Amino acid sequence: MQYRKNPKNGTELSVLGYGCMRFSKSGGQIDQAKANKELKKALDLGVNYFDTAYVYGGSEVALGNFIKEYDCRDQLYIATKLPQYRVTRSEEFDRYFDEELTRLQTDHVDYYLLHMLNDVNSFNRLCSLGLLDWIKEKKGSGAIRNIGFSFHGGTSAFRELIDAYDWDFCQIQFNYMDEHAQAGIDGLKYANEKGLPVIIMEPLRGGRLVNALPPKALEEFEKMPQKRTPADWGLRWIWNHPEVSVVLSGMNDVAQVEENCRIASESTADSLSADELALYQRVLAAINEKVKVGCTGCAYCQPCPKGVDIPNCFATYNASYTDNYFNAFREYFMGTTLRKVRSNAGLCVKCGKCETVCPQHIEIRQELSNVKKRFEHPIYKIGAAVSKSILKY
C-alpha cells in the first residue's frame, strides 16, 4: 500500500480508502461476517481510512462491530458524516454525533464531514444554529480530530465553501467521466492549493466504469499493450493526480479488496504516459455516445414517496442503450415489477422531492418519464398483469 501525507498535520493516509456504503446484505441486514472478512483483508493490506455515514443504513454499526471484534481502533482512521440537511436545532448536532459514536463504539471520529454540503447558504444556516462553536468544542475535546465536508455541486460553489471556513479536508466526486463536472479538476487543484487533503468518492461512478461500459469503450482498453481491467484503468487515472489524498472504493468482495489494493500499490502520481492519457479520451467519447442519464447510483434520492427505485430505473435504462435492450428490459421487469411492492418508473407522480437532493442535479422526473416510455409499453403491461395474477400480489 502507498500513502500520501495529510498536508495539514503530516499523518499518512492510505491512497485507497474503504467506502462502507455498499456492504452486502442478507435478509435486509448487513452480512457482518462477510463484511468483517473484507474489512480485515483491507486492513491487513494497509488500508487505514474507512468511510461511512449516518444515513448508510447499518454501515456505522457494522464498522463499529468490526473494530471491536479485531480491537483495531488505533490502526485506522474513521470518517463519518453528519446528516446536516436534517439538522433544524442546535441540540441535534450532539444528538446525531453521540448516536454515531455509539454505533461506531468509539470516543472520537478522526475525519468528520458535513454530509452533502453543497453551497455557502447551507453552511451559513448551520452556523446560525451554532455549528462553529460546536466544532470548536468537539475539536478541543478531541472528539473530532478533523472537520470537513462532502460536496456535490459546481466549481464556483465549491470554491466559496472552501473559502468560507478553515477546513481540515474535503471530499468530492472525481473520475475520468467527471473531470470537468461538479467540483472537477479545477476544484481539486483549488483545494490542494489551500493545503487540504482531498478525498475522492465515486471513482468508478458507482461501478458504471466497470460493469456498464459500452463495447466500443472496452475495445479501446483491449487495444492497449498494458493489460488492465477497466477498474484498474479508472483508479490509476485518479491516482495520477498528485492533489488526490485518498480514493474511496465501495468494496464488497475480498477479490475486489485484493485487486484494488494491488492497483493502489502500483499507482503513483504523474506516472501515466501520453498514450495512456489519450486512451481515456477515446473511452470517454465511446461512453458519451450512448449514456442517457448520468446517475451514479448513490441513492440519495431514495426513498421515493411512491416507491420508485430511481437508481435501478436509470441503471437499466442506460444499459438498454449501452449494452442490450432485451437484457435491460428483463432486468427492469424483474427488478421493479416482478415483486410484491412494485418500484417501476410509471409510479412517479412528479412531486420533485428526489430532485432537491440529487447530487448530480438530474432532471429525474423527466428522465423517469423517458424510462417509462422506453420500457412500459404494451408488452410490459401484459407481462405485469399476468405476473400479478400468477403471483397473487
C-alpha positions in Angstrom: 0.0 0.0 0.0 1.1 3.5 -0.7 0.4 6.5 1.5 0.1 10.2 0.9 0.7 12.7 3.7 -2.1 14.8 5.0 -0.7 18.3 4.3 -2.5 19.7 7.3 -0.9 17.5 10.0 1.5 15.2 8.4 -0.3 11.9 9.1 -0.1 9.3 6.4 -3.3 8.2 4.7 -3.6 5.1 2.6 -4.2 6.1 -1.0 -7.0 3.6 -1.1 -9.9 4.1 1.4 -12.6 1.7 2.2 -16.1 3.1 1.3 -18.5 1.4 3.6 -21.8 2.2 1.8 -22.1 -1.0 -0.2 -21.7 -3.8 2.3 -23.5 -7.0 1.2 -26.9 -7.6 2.9 -28.8 -10.7 3.7 -32.5 -10.5 4.7 -32.2 -6.7 4.6 -29.4 -6.7 7.1 -25.7 -6.2 6.6 -23.9 -9.5 6.5 -21.5 -8.8 9.3 -19.3 -11.9 8.9 -18.8 -11.2 5.2 -18.1 -7.5 5.9 -15.6 -8.5 8.6 -13.6 -10.6 6.2 -13.5 -7.8 3.6 -12.6 -5.1 6.1 -9.9 -7.3 7.7 -8.3 -8.1 4.4 -8.2 -4.4 3.6 -6.7 -3.6 7.0 -4.1 -6.3 6.6 -3.1 -5.0 3.1 -2.5 -1.5 4.5 -5.8 0.4 4.1 -6.2 2.8 7.1 -9.0 5.1 6.0 -12.6 3.8 6.5 -15.5 6.0 5.4 -19.1 5.6 6.5 -22.1 7.9 7.2 -25.1 8.3 9.5 -27.5 7.5 6.6 -25.7 4.5 5.2 -28.2 2.0 6.7 -26.3 -0.2 9.2 -22.9 0.8 8.0 -21.7 2.6 11.1 -22.8 -0.3 13.2 -21.1 -2.8 11.0 -17.8 -0.9 11.1 -18.0 -0.4 14.8 -18.6 -4.2 15.3 -15.6 -4.9 13.1 -13.3 -2.6 15.1 -14.5 -4.1 18.4 -14.1 -7.7 17.1 -10.5 -7.1 16.0 -9.5 -4.5 18.6 -8.0 -2.3 15.8 -9.2 1.2 16.7 -5.6 2.5 16.8 -4.8 1.0 13.4 -7.3 3.0 11.3 -8.9 6.4 10.8 -12.7 6.6 10.9 -14.5 9.0 8.6 -18.2 9.5 9.1 -20.8 12.2 8.3 -23.3 14.4 10.0 -26.6 14.5 8.1 -26.6 18.3 8.2 -29.7 18.6 6.0 -31.7 17.0 8.8 -30.4 19.4 11.5 -33.0 22.1 12.5 -32.0 22.8 16.1 -28.6 23.3 17.8 -29.1 20.3 20.1 -29.3 18.0 17.1 -25.6 18.4 16.4 -24.9 16.4 19.6 -27.8 14.0 19.1 -26.6 12.8 15.8 -22.9 12.8 16.8 -23.4 10.9 20.0 -25.5 8.3 18.2 -22.7 7.9 15.7 -20.1 7.4 18.4 -22.4 4.7 20.0 -22.8 3.0 16.6 -19.1 3.1 16.0 -18.2 2.1 19.5 -15.6 4.8 19.8 -15.0 8.1 21.7 -13.7 10.1 18.7 -14.0 10.4 14.9 -10.8 11.1 13.0 -12.4 12.7 10.0 -15.9 14.2 10.4 -17.8 15.5 7.4 -20.8 17.7 7.0 -22.6 15.4 4.6 -23.6 16.7 1.2 -22.9 20.4 2.0 -23.3 21.9 -1.5 -23.4 25.7 -1.0 -22.4 28.5 1.3 -26.1 29.2 2.2 -26.4 25.8 3.7 -23.3 26.3 5.6 -24.5 29.7 6.9 -27.7 28.1 8.0 -25.8 25.6 10.1 -23.6 28.5 11.5 -26.8 30.3 12.6 -27.6 27.2 14.7 -24.2 27.3 16.5 -22.2 25.0 14.3 -18.8 26.8 14.7 -19.0 26.8 18.5 -19.9 23.1 18.4 -17.0 22.3 16.1 -14.6 24.2 18.4 -15.8 22.4 21.5 -15.6 18.9 19.8 -12.1 19.6 18.4 -11.0 21.0 21.7 -12.1 17.8 23.5 -10.6 15.6 20.8 -13.9 14.0 19.9 -13.4 15.3 16.4 -9.9 15.4 15.0 -10.5 16.8 11.5 -13.6 18.6 10.2 -14.6 18.7 6.5 -17.5 18.3 4.1 -18.6 16.2 1.2 -19.7 18.1 -1.9 -21.9 17.6 -4.9 -22.2 20.9 -6.8 -20.4 23.2 -9.2 -16.9 24.5 -9.1 -17.8 28.1 -8.1 -19.9 26.9 -5.2 -17.1 24.6 -4.1 -14.6 27.4 -4.1 -16.9 29.5 -2.0 -17.3 26.8 0.5 -13.5 26.2 0.7 -13.1 29.9 1.5 -15.9 30.1 4.0 -14.1 28.2 6.8 -10.7 26.9 7.8 -11.5 23.3 6.8 -9.2 20.3 7.6 -10.2 18.3 4.5 -12.9 17.9 1.9 -14.5 15.1 -0.2 -15.5 15.4 -3.8 -16.7 13.2 -6.7 -13.9 12.7 -9.3 -13.2 10.2 -12.1 -12.4 10.4 -15.8 -16.0 11.0 -16.6 -16.3 13.9 -14.2 -13.0 15.7 -14.8 -15.0 18.8 -15.7 -18.2 18.2 -13.7 -19.1 19.0 -10.1 -16.0 20.4 -8.3 -13.9 18.9 -11.1 -10.2 19.3 -11.7 -10.3 23.0 -11.0 -11.9 22.4 -7.6 -9.4 19.6 -6.8 -6.5 21.9 -7.6 -8.0 24.8 -5.7 -8.4 22.7 -2.5 -4.9 21.4 -2.9 -3.6 25.0 -3.2 -5.3 25.7 0.2 -3.4 22.8 1.7 -6.4 20.5 2.1 -6.3 16.7 1.8 -8.9 15.8 -0.9 -10.8 12.5 -0.5 -12.3 11.1 -3.7 -15.7 9.4 -3.9 -17.4 7.7 -6.9 -14.0 6.9 -8.5 -15.7 4.3 -10.8 -19.1 6.1 -10.9 -20.9 3.5 -8.8 -19.4 0.7 -10.8 -20.5 2.1 -14.1 -16.9 2.5 -15.3 -16.5 -1.3 -14.7 -19.8 -3.0 -15.4 -21.7 -0.8 -17.8 -19.1 0.3 -20.4 -20.2 0.1 -24.0 -18.4 -2.4 -26.2 -16.5 0.3 -28.0 -15.0 1.5 -24.8 -14.0 -2.0 -23.8 -12.3 -2.4 -27.2 -10.2 0.7 -26.6 -8.9 -0.8 -23.3 -8.2 -4.1 -25.0 -6.1 -2.4 -27.7 -3.6 -1.2 -25.2 -0.4 -3.2 -24.7 -0.9 -2.8 -20.9 -3.5 -5.5 -20.0 -5.6 -3.9 -17.2 -9.1 -4.2 -16.1 -11.5 -1.2 -16.5 -11.3 -0.8 -12.7 -7.5 -0.7 -12.9 -7.6 2.0 -15.6 -10.2 4.0 -13.7 -8.3 4.1 -10.4 -4.9 4.7 -12.0 -6.3 7.8 -13.7 -7.3 9.3 -10.3 -4.1 8.4 -8.5 -2.2 10.0 -11.4 -3.3 13.3 -9.9 -0.8 14.3 -7.1 -3.5 16.5 -5.5 -5.5 13.4 -4.5 -5.0 12.1 -1.0 -7.4 9.1 -0.7 -9.6 7.3 -3.2 -12.7 5.6 -1.7 -13.8 2.3 -3.1 -17.1 0.6 -2.1 -15.7 -2.9 -1.9 -18.0 -5.8 -1.1 -15.9 -8.8 -2.1 -12.5 -10.0 -0.9 -11.3 -10.3 -4.5 -12.2 -6.6 -5.1 -10.3 -5.7 -2.0 -7.2 -7.6 -3.2 -7.4 -6.2 -6.7 -7.8 -2.6 -5.5 -5.0 -2.9 -3.0 -2.8 -4.3 -5.7 -3.6 -1.3 -8.0 -3.1 1.1 -5.1 0.4 -0.4 -4.5 1.4 0.2 -8.1 -0.1 3.6 -9.0 1.8 6.8 -8.5 1.2 10.4 -9.3 2.2 11.7 -12.8 3.0 8.2 -14.0 0.6 7.8 -16.9 2.2 8.2 -20.4 0.8 10.5 -23.1 -0.5 7.4 -24.9 -2.3 6.2 -21.8 -3.9 9.6 -21.1 -5.1 9.7 -24.7 -6.8 6.4 -24.1 -9.2 7.9 -21.6 -10.4 10.5 -24.1 -11.3 7.7 -26.6 -13.0 5.7 -23.9 -14.9 8.8 -22.7 -16.1 9.5 -26.3 -17.3 6.0 -26.6 -19.2 6.2 -23.3 -20.8 9.5 -24.1 -22.2 8.2 -27.4 -24.9 6.2 -25.6 -25.3 7.1 -21.9 -28.6 8.8 -21.4 -28.7 9.6 -17.6 -25.6 10.5 -15.6 -26.8 8.7 -12.4 -24.1 7.2 -10.2 -26.4 5.1 -8.1 -25.7 7.0 -4.9 -29.4 6.6 -3.8 -29.6 10.0 -2.2 -33.0 10.3 -4.0 -34.3 7.3 -2.0 -36.8 6.6 -0.6 -39.3 7.8 -3.2 -42.7 8.7 -1.6 -44.3 6.4 -4.2 -41.7 3.7 -4.0 -39.9 4.2 -7.4 -36.5 2.6 -7.4 -34.9 5.5 -9.2 -31.3 4.3 -9.3 -32.4 0.9 -10.7 -34.7 2.5 -13.3 -31.8 4.6 -14.6 -29.3 1.8 -14.5 -31.4 -0.4 -16.6 -32.4 2.5 -18.9 -28.8 3.3 -19.6 -28.0 -0.4 -20.1 -30.7 -0.6 -22.7 -28.6 1.8 -24.8 -25.0 0.9 -23.8 -25.5 -2.9 -23.6 -28.5 -4.9 -24.8 -32.1 -3.7 -24.8 -33.7 -7.1 -24.2 -31.4 -7.9 -21.3 -32.0 -4.5 -19.8 -35.8 -4.8 -20.2 -35.7 -8.2 -18.5 -33.7 -6.7 -15.6 -36.1 -3.8 -15.4 -39.1 -6.0 -15.3 -37.6 -8.4 -12.7 -36.2 -5.6 -10.6 -39.1 -3.3 -10.5 -42.3 -5.2 -11.4 -41.9 -8.9 -10.7 -42.2 -8.3 -7.0 -44.7 -7.7 -4.3 -44.2 -4.0 -4.0 -43.5 -2.5 -7.4 -41.0 0.2 -7.9 -41.2 1.0 -11.7 -40.9 4.4 -13.2 -44.6 4.6 -14.0 -45.4 5.1 -10.3 -43.8 8.6 -10.4 -46.2 11.4 -9.7 -43.7 14.1 -10.4 -43.6 15.5 -6.9 -40.0 16.6 -7.4 -38.7 15.6 -3.9 -35.9 13.5 -5.5 -34.6 16.4 -7.5 -34.0 18.5 -4.4 -31.4 16.0 -3.1 -29.8 14.6 -6.3 -26.0 15.3 -6.2 -25.9 15.1 -10.0 -28.7 17.6 -10.5 -30.5 15.2 -12.8 -34.0 16.2 -14.1 -35.3 13.0 -12.5 -39.0 13.5 -13.3 -38.3 13.9 -17.0 -35.9 11.1 -17.1 -38.3 8.8 -15.3 -40.9 9.7 -18.0 -38.3 8.6 -20.6 -37.7 5.3 -18.7 -41.5 4.7 -18.7 -41.7 5.4 -22.4 -38.7 3.1 -23.1 -39.9 0.1 -21.1 -43.6 0.3 -20.1 -45.0 -0.5 -23.5 -48.0 -2.8 -24.2 -45.8 -6.0 -23.8 -44.7 -4.7 -20.4 -48.3 -4.1 -19.3 -49.4 -7.5 -20.4 -46.5 -9.1 -18.5 -47.2 -7.0 -15.4 -50.9 -8.0 -15.4 -50.0 -11.7 -15.9 -47.4 -11.7 -13.2 -49.9 -10.0 -10.8 -52.5 -12.7 -11.3 -50.0 -15.5 -11.0 -48.1 -14.2 -8.0 -51.3 -13.0 -6.2 -49.7 -9.7 -5.4 
